Amino acid sequence: MAEGALPAELQPGEHGVTFFGLRLDDPAAEVENAVLFLNVVLSDPGRNYPQAGHLVFSGASEHPSIFRKVLTGDQLRRGLETQLTFDTSMRAPPGEYVLVLQLFRGNRTNPHRLNVADRIGMVAFPFTVAEEN
């Protein structure tokens, strides 16, 4: 479903750029519309994977925009790419995190209105925030 990666370890205050590519694994899949979501969560199964993007990043932007917008099946079959630029917060708590990309069938851009049965695919990119030196 997706290609890309973050560095395995981020330093507090680090500026970074990474690329993500997305394409449907099955080009014959019947997908009219879908929405892609990017989340950062703590890598701690005992805590229900709490959201952590606000803890780790002090700023992030994508170009072109492909997250939380309605994408057509044709776009997904051809493939999409985006550049993600980010700043790691100076106060990012050290620890293990996961950047998660999830693709949901339909046109709902509100992550609180999604149905897990509509998930088409998911990929996870683990990374660590290092102790400040």
Order of alpha helices (4+ residues) and beta strands (2+ residues): beta-beta-beta-beta-alpha-beta-beta-alpha-beta-beta-beta
